[in-house]
């Protein structure tokens, strides 16, 4: 991880452009559409665009592609800005495509005056038929040869609100026989009588993405416009429009989008999960959104390191979700405070510990961080351990607690199980154990060894909490290649709730939203739904990659 990485192909382009003096400085942009929450694929794009600018002394603009008023909302604008800042990046300027609506309209007028755009009265179905097929050229209609004067008048009337939605469109006049279907007179403007979140009801015609994108880049003097591979066919139109309008020549470059196992990133599909309440919201910790990862306890550094590791490719590939989880563990191991939480309590009575005595023990906050300090833990006569940490008839190599067997309590003493107490149904309700006073952690010269170490909490001081254990939302690794509806592959075990967990009291005294390692259990973070009476912790990730082991089985 520490070795110097070679340049990716986009970095090579930037370095060559700067070396040749093509630009004095670079300017990139991140152009989200405010119609949903950002997801892990956007995180890769954010890290690439902002990372390039940082590496080469340039800047990055945040520009919202708000050209579709029907699907856009200020809620999404606010969430996008929060996500970018949380990832650790700052934009040079905040722009909106709607800032340029008047300029884009004038660009369209220029194309009409040059005979390069016309108003078409055809329906969307008719236009699709007239475009032909990949092996058959398109055919012109009667509207393609309208005069410049008539096109100008009709386009002005479109802006004035004279026509209904879908009644007319503005199209570029390029080449109906082009092998690139996108060049067969693409749409530039459509009519939408809808309220816009920024411009209100000022406009009823809105530019298509292909028209707004390149021209907005040019207006801002963007040097490197970086898109995902699905925009490769759009690049010719991007260049054509800039050339015909004779404006600043921004250039588009494409990289492979992030495809990750067990993950769906389609906004339409994610929106369905939210609207149909399959998940609790855009920030449900099972979602692939940045806000969901934040709520689950993923760290900005882990996500940035993950994006850096997977790099920038020219071909689509599938990245294993376990790799992202690896970087989360790597970061949290260094930063997360250690705390003891018992998920399924089994009571232990330390028979030879004085009845009302209490002993203060010292527990380190993080052995990986020597300056993190320690906290005090109270040891009492009655404690709880995990029920799974005791077996009455254990197999060989079971190094936890069993009748007559020794085990160490973390930060405390070695104990021995002397008696198993059961109820009338034969169920184990508590254990009677004795402790070895000479085996206190940090001061043990007894020579007595115990092969296992267990976490525990004091019965008197334990605090009840709820745990939410999250797993993959889908059961199929490749959700882009499935037969049937994607909701058919929902993981029924993607959320497990434990209502009766018990935590050491220090956990509830710590700062809000700190990350924790619950000893032997995993990494956790306090959930925003918590209140003073109902404390909830979300599992961020297991201590180890158990999922990959299950798949191998």
C-alpha positions in Angstrom: 0.0 0.0 0.0 2.9 2.3 0.7 4.6 1.8 -2.7 4.3 4.7 -5.2 1.5 4.1 -7.6 1.9 4.5 -11.4 -0.2 7.2 -13.1 -3.6 6.2 -14.3 -4.5 7.2 -17.9 -6.4 10.3 -16.9 -3.4 11.6 -14.9 -1.2 10.9 -17.8 -3.5 13.1 -20.0 -3.5 15.9 -17.4 0.3 15.8 -17.0 0.9 15.9 -20.8 -1.6 18.8 -21.2 0.2 20.8 -18.5 3.7 19.9 -19.8 2.7 21.0 -23.4 1.3 24.3 -22.0 -2.2 23.5 -23.2 -3.5 24.8 -19.9 -1.8 26.9 -17.1 -4.0 25.1 -14.5 -6.7 22.4 -14.7 -10.3 22.8 -13.8 -12.5 19.8 -13.2 -16.2 19.6 -12.2 -18.5 17.2 -10.4 -21.9 17.5 -12.1 -24.6 15.5 -10.1 -28.2 15.6 -11.0 -30.2 16.5 -7.8 -32.8 13.8 -8.2 -31.5 11.4 -5.6 -28.8 10.7 -3.0 -25.2 10.1 -4.0 -24.0 6.5 -3.9 -20.6 4.7 -3.8 -20.2 5.1 -7.6 -20.4 8.9 -7.1 -17.8 8.6 -4.4 -15.4 7.3 -7.0 -16.1 10.2 -9.3 -15.8 12.7 -6.5 -12.4 11.3 -5.4 -11.3 11.3 -9.1 -12.3 14.9 -10.0 -11.4 16.5 -6.7 -8.3 14.4 -6.4 -7.0 15.4 -9.8 -7.4 19.1 -9.0 -5.6 18.7 -5.6 -2.7 16.7 -7.1 -2.1 19.1 -10.0 -2.8 22.4 -8.2 -6.2 23.0 -9.9 -9.7 23.5 -8.8 -13.0 21.7 -9.0 -16.5 23.1 -9.5 -19.6 21.6 -8.1 -22.3 22.0 -10.7 -25.8 20.7 -10.3 -27.4 19.4 -13.5 -30.8 20.7 -12.7 -32.4 20.5 -16.1 -35.3 18.2 -15.2 -37.6 20.0 -12.8 -40.0 17.0 -12.4 -37.5 14.8 -10.5 -35.3 17.4 -8.7 -35.5 18.8 -5.2 -33.5 21.0 -2.8 -33.4 18.0 -0.4 -31.1 16.3 -2.8 -29.0 19.4 -3.3 -28.4 19.7 0.4 -27.6 16.0 0.8 -25.1 16.1 -2.1 -23.2 19.0 -0.6 -23.1 17.4 2.8 -21.7 14.1 1.3 -18.9 15.9 -0.6 -17.8 17.8 2.5 -18.0 14.7 4.6 -15.7 12.9 2.2 -13.2 15.7 2.8 -13.5 17.9 -0.3 -14.3 21.5 -1.0 -15.4 22.9 -4.3 -14.1 26.2 -5.8 -17.5 27.3 -7.1 -21.1 26.2 -6.7 -23.0 26.4 -10.0 -26.2 25.1 -11.4 -27.1 24.4 -15.0 -30.1 26.6 -14.4 -27.6 29.5 -13.9 -27.0 29.2 -17.6 -30.6 28.8 -18.9 -30.5 32.1 -20.7 -27.1 31.5 -22.1 -28.0 28.0 -23.3 -31.2 29.5 -24.9 -29.0 31.9 -26.8 -26.7 29.1 -27.9 -29.8 27.3 -29.3 -30.7 30.5 -31.2 -27.2 30.5 -32.7 -27.6 27.0 -33.9 -31.0 27.8 -35.5 -29.5 30.9 -37.2 -26.7 28.7 -38.6 -29.3 26.3 -39.9 -28.1 23.6 -37.5 -31.3 23.2 -35.4 -35.0 23.0 -36.1 -38.3 22.8 -34.3 -40.0 19.4 -34.8 -43.7 18.8 -34.2 -43.3 15.0 -34.3 -44.2 12.8 -31.4 -41.5 11.0 -29.5 -42.7 7.7 -31.1 -42.5 9.2 -34.6 -39.0 10.6 -33.9 -37.8 7.2 -32.7 -39.1 5.6 -35.9 -37.6 8.3 -38.1 -34.2 7.8 -36.6 -34.0 4.3 -38.1 -31.9 1.5 -36.6 -28.2 0.8 -36.1 -28.2 -0.9 -39.6 -30.8 1.3 -41.3 -30.4 5.1 -41.7 -33.0 7.5 -40.5 -35.4 9.4 -42.7 -36.0 13.2 -42.6 -39.5 14.5 -41.9 -41.2 17.7 -43.3 -40.2 19.8 -40.3 -36.5 19.3 -40.9 -36.5 21.8 -43.8 -38.3 24.6 -42.0 -36.8 28.0 -42.6 -34.6 29.7 -40.2 -37.2 32.4 -39.6 -39.9 29.9 -38.9 -37.7 27.9 -36.5 -36.8 31.1 -34.6 -40.5 32.1 -34.3 -41.6 28.7 -33.1 -38.7 28.3 -30.6 -39.6 31.7 -29.2 -43.2 30.6 -28.9 -42.1 27.5 -27.2 -40.3 29.6 -24.6 -43.4 31.8 -24.2 -45.5 28.8 -23.2 -47.7 28.7 -26.3 -47.4 24.9 -26.7 -48.2 21.9 -24.5 -45.7 19.4 -23.2 -44.5 17.1 -26.0 -46.1 19.3 -28.7 -42.8 20.4 -30.1 -39.1 19.9 -29.5 -35.9 21.5 -30.8 -33.5 19.2 -32.5 -30.0 19.6 -33.9 -29.6 19.0 -37.6 -26.6 16.7 -38.0 -26.7 13.4 -39.9 -29.6 11.0 -40.0 -27.4 8.4 -41.6 -24.6 8.5 -38.9 -23.6 5.2 -37.5 -23.7 6.9 -34.1 -27.4 7.0 -33.3 -26.9 10.0 -31.0 -26.0 12.1 -34.0 -29.2 11.5 -35.8 -30.7 14.9 -35.1 -30.7 14.7 -31.3 -33.1 16.6 -29.1 -31.8 19.8 -27.7 -34.9 21.2 -25.9 -38.2 19.8 -24.7 -41.3 21.5 -23.3 -42.0 20.9 -19.6 -44.6 23.0 -17.8 -43.2 22.2 -14.3 -42.1 24.3 -11.4 -38.3 24.4 -11.1 -36.7 24.3 -7.6 -34.6 27.4 -8.4 -36.1 29.3 -11.4 -39.7 28.7 -10.4 -42.1 29.1 -13.4 -39.8 31.3 -15.4 -39.0 28.6 -17.9 -41.2 26.0 -19.6 -38.6 24.7 -22.0 -35.5 22.9 -20.6 -32.3 21.8 -22.3 -31.5 18.1 -22.7 -28.5 16.8 -20.8 -26.4 16.5 -24.0 -27.0 20.2 -24.7 -26.5 21.5 -21.2 -23.5 19.4 -20.3 -20.8 20.4 -22.7 -22.0 24.0 -23.0 -21.9 24.4 -19.2 -18.4 22.9 -19.1 -17.4 25.5 -21.8 -19.0 28.4 -19.9 -16.9 27.5 -16.8 -13.7 26.8 -18.8 -13.6 23.2 -17.6 -10.4 21.7 -19.0 -11.1 18.0 -18.2 -14.7 16.9 -18.2 -14.6 13.3 -16.8 -17.5 11.0 -17.3 -18.2 7.3 -17.1 -18.0 4.9 -20.1 -21.6 5.1 -21.0 -20.9 8.6 -22.3 -18.4 7.5 -24.9 -21.0 7.7 -27.7 -22.0 11.2 -26.5 -18.5 12.6 -26.9 -18.9 13.3 -30.7 -22.0 15.3 -30.0 -20.2 17.1 -27.1 -17.4 18.1 -29.5 -19.8 18.9 -32.4 -21.8 21.4 -30.3 -18.7 23.2 -28.9 -17.2 23.4 -32.4 -20.4 24.8 -34.1 -20.9 27.3 -31.3 -17.2 28.3 -31.4 -16.9 28.4 -27.6 -14.1 27.3 -25.2 -13.1 23.8 -26.1 -13.7 21.7 -23.0 -12.8 18.0 -23.5 -14.6 14.9 -22.3 -12.7 11.9 -21.0 -14.3 8.6 -19.9 -13.5 6.1 -17.2 -15.1 2.8 -16.0 -17.9 3.3 -13.5 -17.8 1.5 -10.2 -19.5 -1.9 -10.3 -19.6 -3.6 -6.9 -20.8 -7.0 -5.9 -24.1 -7.4 -4.0 -24.9 -3.8 -4.9 -27.5 -1.8 -7.0 -26.7 1.8 -7.8 -29.5 2.7 -10.3 -31.3 5.7 -8.9 -34.6 4.3 -10.2 -34.1 1.1 -8.3 -32.9 2.8 -5.2 -35.8 5.1 -5.3 -38.2 2.1 -5.5 -36.6 0.6 -2.4 -37.2 3.9 -0.5 -40.8 4.5 -1.9 -41.9 1.0 -1.2 -40.4 1.1 2.3 -38.2 -2.0 1.6 -35.6 0.1 3.4 -36.1 2.9 5.9 -34.8 5.7 3.7 -32.0 6.9 1.5 -29.7 6.6 4.5 -30.7 3.1 5.6 -27.3 1.5 6.4 -27.9 -1.3 3.9 -28.1 1.2 1.0 -25.0 2.0 -1.1 -25.5 5.7 -0.7 -22.8 7.9 0.9 -25.3 9.1 3.6 -26.1 5.4 4.4 -22.4 4.5 4.6 -21.9 7.5 6.9 -24.8 6.4 9.1 -23.4 2.8 9.2 -20.1 4.1 10.4 -17.9 3.9 7.3 -15.2 6.6 7.5 -14.3 9.1 4.8 -10.7 7.9 4.8 -11.8 4.3 4.2 -13.8 5.3 1.2 -11.1 7.5 -0.2 -8.5 4.8 0.3 -10.9 2.3 -1.4 -11.4 4.6 -4.4 -7.6 5.1 -4.6 -6.9 1.4 -4.5 -9.4 0.4 -7.3 -8.0 3.1 -9.5 -9.2 4.4 -12.8 -9.8 1.9 -15.6 -10.9 2.1 -19.2 -13.0 -1.1 -19.0 -15.8 -2.0 -16.7 -15.0 -4.6 -14.0 -16.6 -5.9 -10.8 -15.1 -4.8 -7.5 -15.7 -7.1 -4.5 -17.6 -5.3 -1.7 -15.3 -7.1 0.7 -12.5 -4.8 -0.5 -14.4 -1.7 0.7 -15.0 -3.5 4.0 -11.3 -4.2 4.3 -10.4 -0.5 4.2 -13.2 0.3 6.7 -11.7 -2.3 9.1 -8.1 -1.0 8.5 -9.1 2.6 9.4 -11.4 1.7 12.3 -8.8 -0.6 13.9 -6.6 2.4 14.3 -9.2 4.9 15.5 -12.2 3.1 17.1 -12.4 2.9 20.9 -12.7 -0.6 22.4 -15.8 -1.3 24.5 -17.4 -4.5 25.9 -20.9 -5.3 24.9 -22.7 -8.6 25.6 -25.2 -9.5 22.9 -26.9 -12.6 24.5 -26.3 -12.4 28.3 -25.6 -15.4 30.6 -25.2 -14.5 34.3 -22.1 -15.5 36.3 -21.9 -15.3 40.0 -18.3 -15.0 41.3 -18.8 -17.0 44.5 -15.5 -16.1 46.2 -15.7 -12.3 45.4 -17.0 -10.3 48.4 -20.8 -9.7 48.4 -20.9 -5.9 47.9 -17.4 -5.3 46.9 -16.5 -3.4 43.7 -13.1 -3.1 42.1 -11.9 -0.6 39.6 -10.0 -2.0 36.6 -8.2 -0.2 33.8 -9.1 -0.8 30.2 -7.2 0.7 27.2 -9.3 2.6 24.7 -7.3 1.6 21.7 -4.2 -0.6 21.7 -3.3 0.8 18.3 -3.3 4.4 19.5 -1.1 4.9 22.5 -2.4 8.4 23.2 -6.0 7.3 23.3 -5.8 6.7 27.0 -7.9 4.3 29.1 -11.2 4.1 30.9 -12.2 2.5 34.3 -14.3 -0.6 34.4 -16.1 -1.8 37.5 -15.8 -5.4 38.5 -18.5 -6.9 40.7 -19.7 -10.2 42.1 -22.2 -10.7 39.4 -21.4 -10.3 35.7 -22.7 -11.3 32.3 -20.8 -13.1 29.5 -22.0 -14.2 26.1 -24.2 -17.3 26.3 -22.3 -18.7 23.3 -19.1 -18.5 25.3 -20.2 -21.4 27.6 -20.8 -25.0 26.7 -21.7 -27.6 29.2 -20.3 -30.4 27.1 -17.6 -28.7 24.9 -15.8 -30.2 22.0 -12.0 -30.4 21.8 -10.3 -27.0 21.3 -13.2 -25.1 22.8 -11.1 -22.5 24.7 -14.0 -20.6 26.2 -15.9 -21.4 29.4 -16.9 -25.0 30.4 -17.3 -26.9 33.7 -14.0 -27.0 35.4 -12.3 -25.0 32.7 -10.3 -21.8 33.1 -10.8 -18.6 31.1 -9.6 -15.0 31.5 -12.0 -12.1 31.7 -10.7 -9.2 29.7 -8.9 -6.6 31.9 -9.8 -8.7 35.0 -9.1 -12.1 36.3 -9.0 -15.8 35.4 -12.1 -17.6 36.5 -13.1 -21.3 36.7 -16.6 -22.6 36.2 -17.6 -24.6 39.3 -21.4 -25.1 39.0 -24.1 -24.9 36.3 -27.5 -23.7 37.5 -30.6 -24.7 35.6 -34.3 -24.0 35.8 -37.1 -26.6 35.9 -36.9 -26.9 32.1 -33.3 -27.8 32.2 -32.2 -24.4 30.7 -29.0 -22.9 32.0 -29.8 -19.7 33.8 -26.5 -18.9 35.6 -23.0 -20.1 36.3 -21.2 -20.2 39.6 -17.5 -19.5 39.1 -14.6 -18.7 41.3 -11.9 -16.1 40.5 -8.2 -16.5 41.0 -7.1 -13.2 42.8 -3.5 -13.6 41.9 -4.2 -13.5 38.1 -5.3 -9.9 37.8 -4.6 -8.5 34.3 -1.4 -6.4 34.1 -0.2 -7.7 37.5 -0.3 -11.5 37.0 2.9 -13.4 38.1 1.0 -16.6 39.0 2.1 -18.6 36.1 -1.5 -19.8 35.6 -2.6 -19.8 32.0 -6.0 -19.6 30.3 -6.3 -20.3 26.6 -9.4 -18.1 26.1 -10.3 -14.5 26.9 -13.9 -13.4 27.2 -15.5 -10.0 27.3 -18.1 -9.3 30.0 -20.1 -6.6 31.7 -21.0 -6.0 35.3 -24.6 -7.0 36.2 -25.0 -4.0 38.4 -23.8 -1.3 36.0 -24.6 -2.8 32.6 -26.6 -0.5 30.3 -29.3 -1.9 27.9 -28.9 -1.1 24.2 -30.4 -2.2 20.9 -28.1 -3.5 18.2 -28.8 -3.5 14.5 -26.7 -6.0 12.7 -26.6 -5.1 9.0 -25.6 -7.4 6.1 -25.6 -7.3 2.3 -29.0 -6.1 1.0 -28.9 -8.6 -1.9 -28.0 -12.2 -2.2 -26.7 -12.2 -5.8 -23.1 -11.0 -6.4 -23.7 -9.6 -9.9 -26.9 -7.6 -9.7 -26.4 -6.2 -13.2 -26.8 -9.7 -14.7 -29.9 -11.4 -13.1 -33.0 -13.0 -14.5 -36.2 -11.6 -13.0 -36.9 -8.6 -10.8 -34.0 -7.3 -8.7 -36.2 -7.2 -5.6 -36.4 -11.0 -5.9 -32.8 -11.1 -4.7 -33.3 -9.2 -1.4 -31.5 -10.7 1.5 -34.1 -11.6 4.2 -31.3 -11.5 6.8 -29.9 -8.1 5.8 -31.0 -6.7 9.2 -31.0 -8.5 12.5 -32.2 -6.6 15.6 -31.0 -7.5 19.1 -33.0 -5.7 21.8 -31.4 -7.0 25.0 -27.7 -6.4 24.6 -25.9 -5.1 27.7 -23.0 -2.6 27.5 -20.3 -1.3 29.8 -21.5 2.1 31.1 -18.6 4.0 29.6 -20.1 3.4 26.1 -23.0 5.8 26.9 -20.7 8.5 28.3 -18.6 8.8 25.2 -19.0 11.5 22.6 -21.8 11.2 20.1 -21.2 9.2 16.9 -17.7 8.0 17.9 -16.7 4.7 16.3 -16.3 1.6 18.5 -15.0 -1.9 18.4 -17.2 -4.1 20.5 -14.6 -6.6 21.6 -14.8 -9.9 19.7 -17.9 -8.7 17.9 -17.3 -6.0 15.3 -17.2 -2.3 14.7 -20.3 -0.2 15.7 -21.6 3.4 15.7 -24.4 5.0 17.6 -27.5 5.5 15.4 -29.2 8.8 14.9 -32.6 7.3 16.0 -31.2 7.0 19.5 -32.7 9.0 22.4 -32.1 9.1 26.1 -34.4 6.1 26.7 -33.6 4.0 23.6 -29.9 3.7 22.7 -29.2 2.1 19.3 -25.9 1.0 17.7 -25.4 0.0 14.1 -22.9 -2.6 13.2 -20.5 -1.1 10.7 -18.6 -4.2 9.7 -17.5 -7.5 11.3 -14.1 -7.9 12.7 -13.3 -10.4 9.9 -14.5 -11.0 6.4 -16.9 -13.8 7.3 -19.0 -13.4 4.1 -16.2 -14.4 1.8 -15.6 -17.5 3.9 -19.3 -18.4 3.5 -19.1 -18.0 -0.2 -16.1 -20.3 -0.5 -17.9 -22.9 1.5 
